[in-house]
Amino acid sequence: MDRTEENRQEYKELQCTVMRELSKAKQKAYDELYTRLDTRKGEKDLYRLARQRDRDGKDVQQVRVIKDRDGRVLTSEKSVQRRWKEYFEELMNEENEREKRVEGVNSVEQKVDKIRKDEVRKALKRMKSGKAVGPDDIPVEVWKGLGETAVEFLTSLFNRVLESERMPEEWRSSVLVPIFKNKGDVQSCSNYRGIKLMSHTMKLWERVVEARLRKVVEICEQQYGFMPRKSTTDAIFALRILMEKYRDGQRELHCVFVDLEKAYDRVPREELWYCMRKSGVAEKYVRVVQDMYERSRTVVRCAVGQTEEFKVEVGLHQGSALSPFLFAIVMDQLSEEVRQESPWTMMFADDIVICSESREQVEENLERWRFALERRAMKVNRIWPPLLGTCQYTDIDWLIQRSCVMWAGAKFCWKMKSESSKSWSAEGSMKCSKISWYTGAVTLVFKNQADDIAPQIITDCGNLTLDFKQLGL
């Protein structure tokens, strides 16, 4: 086109027309988005967009360098891939020390019914759309779109798997994606959680098996994780009511939170089979679940590419549809002799809270839990678990040693500021007068030291330092 004044004017007019249409299309898309988000169904989309915006702002998904086990930063793509493989291969193939079981357990040999079409329909209905696909690149939307044709095919396929106790070899592969835990060094592999992207068809099979296991196995009332008609909200509500009752009565109550190290990744599979049999699961289903974990292998997908494939011989699959219930079975059996009735003991998967009326009793209960779990390779975090209380603490040495209090995802720690150097240090004397409530969390209040002590609130959103005057105390 010749660069004449007439052509230039025509180009400007066309450009303005395109910009107007683009603006209209953009506004229409936003209007549809806002309308959808304003509905009950759109609430999940709102949280998803917020999480994605938060991740994009942190830029943790594009970390292209990582540290080795000695703390040296690796920059080349090959070395970064080797480090990711080395870390997860070690994590998923090494068991913690445990006692070998000498007692046996009777297996339940019984005939199991064939898979019915209505079971497959329910499993399809429970599968969420829009999830990342596994190595076979077949999303669950394909099966949902095929309707009854898919139901008939899947019912036939699942019955063949159930009868032969052998699933397709393609289902044994997965892609492991490291997800940052939003805490600690972003270049440290230990601060990432490995989520496996598995075949959606295998997840459907897991849903069918899970539904049958839930009809057979009765999980204790203290377990709130992934249980029907229960949620973390119920556990938090029960704990708050318990603490408020004791606080109103000016009675002591101590709660300790137990944290398990790499809980899902370190479950010994022999313990899993034992706990399933002890829970009354038919041997047929035990062999079916064993087949799901036999010859399993994975690759790590990171920002610099994909690692070589390696085997996985320890732990449960994070990202599996069946794993949460299998873990609940394990925790139910391992805690049978040490747990108390709710709300004195409450669990949400691997998160445990133990309550008692005295500090000595809660520490004794903690040791009983530690022994019961660690003898079966479920390692309790050696950093002293966070402890809450409604009493007045006068043991300053004990208070300083356990200078971390956790409640509802927030950590509170404190430091002393020297008047001479104006620098933060852990020296000085502190007198704790009470523990009071602030915005649903526990706040420590000190006598005559308010100007010298600054509580530091550490949350997933970053660090924030406040003084007691800002807290209104």
URSULFEN-V604394 format. One record per residue. N is the residue number from 1. PHI is phi in radians with two decimals (none if undefined). Layout:
n | phi
N | PHI
N | PHI
This chain:
n | phi
1 | none
2 | -1.20
3 | -1.51
4 | -1.64
5 | -1.12
6 | -1.15
7 | -1.18
8 | -1.12
9 | -1.16
10 | -1.13
11 | -1.09
12 | -1.11
13 | -1.13
14 | -1.13
15 | -1.10
16 | -1.13
17 | -1.10
18 | -1.09
19 | -1.13
20 | -1.13
21 | -1.14
22 | -1.11
23 | -1.12
24 | -1.12
25 | -1.12
26 | -1.13
27 | -1.13
28 | -1.11
29 | -1.11
30 | -1.13
31 | -1.06
32 | -1.14
33 | -1.12
34 | -1.12
35 | -1.12
36 | -1.20
37 | -1.19
38 | -1.43
39 | -1.72
40 | -1.09
41 | -1.22
42 | -1.47
43 | -1.09
44 | -1.13
45 | -1.10
46 | -1.11
47 | -1.15
48 | -1.12
49 | -1.12
50 | -1.14
51 | -1.13
52 | -1.14
53 | -1.11
54 | -1.14
55 | -1.14
56 | -1.08
57 | -1.22
58 | -1.46
59 | 1.03
60 | -1.49
61 | -1.44
62 | -1.97
63 | -1.22
64 | -1.84
65 | -2.17
66 | -2.56
67 | -1.69
68 | -1.43
69 | -1.15
70 | -1.67
71 | 1.59
72 | -1.42
73 | -1.41
74 | -1.73
75 | -2.03
76 | -1.30
77 | -1.06
78 | -1.11
79 | -1.19
80 | -1.15
81 | -1.10
82 | -1.09
83 | -1.16
84 | -1.08
85 | -1.12
86 | -1.04
87 | -1.14
88 | -1.28
89 | -1.14
90 | -1.20
91 | -1.11
92 | -1.71
93 | -2.37
94 | -2.11
95 | -1.54
96 | -1.27
97 | -1.13
98 | -2.69
99 | -1.42
100 | -1.33
101 | -1.29
102 | -1.79
103 | -1.42
104 | -1.70
105 | -2.49
106 | -1.31
107 | -1.49
108 | -1.74
109 | -1.63
110 | -2.62
111 | -1.32
112 | -1.93
113 | -1.29
114 | -1.21
115 | -1.21
116 | -1.75
117 | -1.11
118 | -1.15
119 | -1.17
120 | -1.17
121 | -1.06
122 | -1.12
123 | -1.12
124 | -1.08
125 | -1.14
126 | -1.36
127 | -1.29
128 | -1.46
129 | -1.52
130 | 1.40
131 | -1.57
132 | -1.11
133 | -1.51
134 | -1.55
135 | -1.08
136 | -1.44
137 | 1.03
138 | -1.91
139 | -1.34
140 | -1.16
141 | -1.05
142 | -1.09
143 | -1.20
144 | -1.15
145 | -1.24
146 | -1.41
147 | 1.10
148 | -1.15
149 | -1.06
150 | -1.17
151 | -1.07
152 | -1.14
153 | -1.13
154 | -1.16
155 | -1.08
156 | -1.12
157 | -1.10
158 | -1.14
159 | -1.18
160 | -1.15
161 | -1.14
162 | -1.12
163 | -1.23
164 | -1.50
165 | 1.03
166 | -2.44
167 | -1.66
168 | -1.01
169 | -1.08
170 | -1.10
171 | -1.29
172 | -1.40
173 | -1.60
174 | -2.61
175 | -2.05
176 | -1.71
177 | -1.96
178 | -1.28
179 | -2.01
180 | -1.14
181 | -1.44
182 | 1.14
183 | -2.72
184 | 1.46
185 | -1.26
186 | -1.22
187 | -1.70
188 | -1.76
189 | -1.07
190 | -1.19
191 | -1.66
192 | -2.10
193 | -1.83
194 | -1.52
195 | -1.85
196 | -1.59
197 | -1.60
198 | -2.00
199 | -1.02
200 | -1.14
201 | -1.17
202 | -1.15
203 | -1.10
204 | -1.07
205 | -1.07
206 | -1.11
207 | -1.08
208 | -1.12
209 | -1.14
210 | -1.05
211 | -1.04
212 | -1.27
213 | -1.15
214 | -1.12
215 | -1.31
216 | -1.69
217 | -1.64
218 | -1.84
219 | -1.51
220 | -1.09
221 | -1.19
222 | -1.30
223 | -1.59
224 | -1.87
225 | -1.50
226 | 1.02
227 | -1.89
228 | -1.09
229 | 1.08
230 | -2.35
231 | -2.73
232 | -1.11
233 | -1.06
234 | -1.11
235 | -1.16
236 | -1.10
237 | -1.08
238 | -1.09
239 | -1.17
240 | -1.14
241 | -1.08
242 | -1.06
243 | -1.18
244 | -1.15
245 | -1.09
246 | -1.24
247 | -1.15
248 | -1.12
249 | -1.50
250 | 0.94
251 | -1.99
252 | -1.33
253 | -2.53
254 | -2.13
255 | -2.25
256 | -2.10
257 | -1.83
258 | -1.72
259 | -2.05
260 | -1.68
261 | -1.39
262 | 0.83
263 | -1.00
264 | -1.17
265 | -1.35
266 | -2.02
267 | -1.24
268 | -1.17
269 | -1.21
270 | -1.11
271 | -1.17
272 | -1.09
273 | -1.10
274 | -1.08
275 | -1.15
276 | -1.13
277 | -1.14
278 | -1.19
279 | -1.43
280 | 1.58
281 | -1.30
282 | -1.05
283 | -1.03
284 | -1.04
285 | -1.24
286 | -1.06
287 | -1.18
288 | -1.12
289 | -1.18
290 | -1.02
291 | -1.14
292 | -1.09
293 | -1.76
294 | -1.33
295 | 0.98
296 | -1.28
297 | -2.56
298 | -2.66
299 | -2.25
300 | -1.76
301 | -1.80
302 | -2.10
303 | -1.18
304 | -1.84
305 | 2.24
306 | -2.06
307 | -1.44
308 | -1.27
309 | -1.32
310 | -2.51
311 | -1.43
312 | -2.24
313 | -2.10
314 | -2.31
315 | 1.53
316 | -1.68
317 | -1.38
318 | -1.37
319 | 1.95
320 | -1.43
321 | -1.34
322 | -1.65
323 | -0.99
324 | -0.99
325 | -1.29
326 | -1.08
327 | -1.15
328 | -1.10
329 | -1.10
330 | -1.09
331 | -1.11
332 | -1.10
333 | -1.32
334 | -1.22
335 | -1.73
336 | -1.02
337 | -1.60
338 | -2.03
339 | -1.35
340 | -1.86
341 | -1.22
342 | -1.23
343 | -1.66
344 | -1.21
345 | -2.35
346 | -2.41
347 | -2.27
348 | -2.24
349 | 1.03
350 | -1.69
351 | -1.65
352 | -2.23
353 | -2.15
354 | -2.07
355 | -2.06
356 | -2.77
357 | -1.51
358 | -2.40
359 | -1.17
360 | -1.11
361 | -1.19
362 | -1.20
363 | -1.24
364 | -1.14
365 | -1.11
366 | -1.07
367 | -1.15
368 | -1.13
369 | -1.12
370 | -1.04
371 | -1.15
372 | -1.12
373 | -1.46
374 | -1.25
375 | -1.21
376 | -1.98
377 | 1.31
378 | -1.68
379 | -1.42
380 | -1.48
381 | -1.00
382 | -1.31
383 | -1.14
384 | -0.97
385 | -1.09
386 | -1.05
387 | -2.31
388 | -1.96
389 | -2.76
390 | -1.95
391 | -1.73
392 | -1.71
393 | -1.57
394 | -2.08
395 | -1.45
396 | -1.18
397 | -1.05
398 | -1.11
399 | -1.15
400 | -1.19
401 | -1.07
402 | -1.93
403 | -1.48
404 | -2.65
405 | -2.10
406 | -2.14
407 | -2.74
408 | 0.94
409 | 1.54
410 | -1.89
411 | -1.92
412 | -2.06
413 | -2.34
414 | -2.47
415 | -2.43
416 | -1.73
417 | -1.95
418 | -1.27
419 | -1.20
420 | -1.36
421 | -1.63
422 | 1.02
423 | -1.96
424 | -1.40
425 | -2.61
426 | -1.69
427 | -1.57
428 | 2.01
429 | -1.78
430 | -2.20
431 | -2.14
432 | -1.64
433 | -1.60
434 | -2.92
435 | -2.05
436 | -2.09
437 | -1.65
438 | -2.54
439 | 0.83
440 | 1.37
441 | -2.10
442 | -1.57
443 | -2.17
444 | -1.54
445 | -2.08
446 | -2.00
447 | -1.31
448 | 0.97
449 | -2.28
450 | -1.06
451 | -1.39
452 | -1.78
453 | -2.12
454 | -2.13
455 | -1.25
456 | -1.95
457 | -1.67
458 | -1.94
459 | -2.17
460 | -1.16
461 | -1.54
462 | 2.33
463 | -1.83
464 | -2.49
465 | -1.90
466 | -2.18
467 | -1.89
468 | -1.18
469 | -1.14
470 | -1.17
471 | -1.34
472 | 1.30
473 | -1.84
